[in-house]
C-alpha cells in the first residue's frame, strides 16, 4: 500500500536478504559469448535486487513520514533526526548506511499543510 509500517519494512529487509542469496545462486543454461540475453536478464535481476534492497534498508531506518515515505507508525516529520540524504554503501561485510546533510539553500523546511 501507500502507507508503510515499521513491521512490514523490517520484514521486507529480511526477505530481500533471502532473495539476494537466491539470486546469487542462479545458474544459466545459455553459455554463449555473443547476444546472451539470459546473461543480460540475470545481470539486470541482480541490479534490481540491489536497488530494491537499498530502498528497503533506507526506508526501514527512517522513523518518520516525509514526502512519499508515509509511515503509519511515525506520521510526522522529524527534521532533527532525519533531515538528510540516506546513503547505502555496499561493502564485503554487507550494506552500510550513512547520511549526508541536505543543502537547504534559501528555503527552510516547513510542514506541508493541505
Secondary structure, DSSP 4 states (H G I P E B T S, - for coil): --EE-HHHHHHHHHHHHHHHHHHHT---S---SSS-HHHHHHHHHHHHHHHHHHHHHHHHH--S-BTTBEETTB-S--HHHH-EEEEEEEETTEEEEEEEE---TT--------
